[in-house]
Amino acid sequence: MNDSTELPQPNIPLLRKAVEWAEAEAAKTDGTGLWNQGDWISKTTCGTSYCIAGYAVTLAYGPVEVSEGDGILRLPGEQRWLDWESFGAKTLGLTYDEAGNLFDGNNSIADVRRAAEEIAARAGERL
């Protein structure tokens, strides 16, 4: 029986990879870091920058098509457009509140780590 109040199961391995990547990118002091919490996916002179949601979705599904400024994406081979925040939350197994906390565009890398650790703790795991 599927209880409609059941919380989604966080994808801790994917979350861990995304946070570790973001921390490594945030630590770069030469301007080449590709973590940008304020934008889902963005082309830069150094490559493609991502927020946590953008990086996790790209890790899980491969390169996606992005509608600039609309907050939507299309998976490879798909026709329909998807909302970044909702699809990122589904990909990572997050509740609405967890997604809001983790994906906040004003988050520092410490905020991202803290939110991810709270998600892992809910799943009974450590990040």
Secondary structure, DSSP 8 states (H G I E B T S, - for coil): ---TT------HHHHHHHHHHHHHHHT--SS---B-TT-SEEEETTEEEE-HHHHHHHHHH-S-EEETTTTEEE-TT--S-EEHHHHHHHHHT--HHHHHHHH-TT--HHHHHHHHHHHHHHTT---
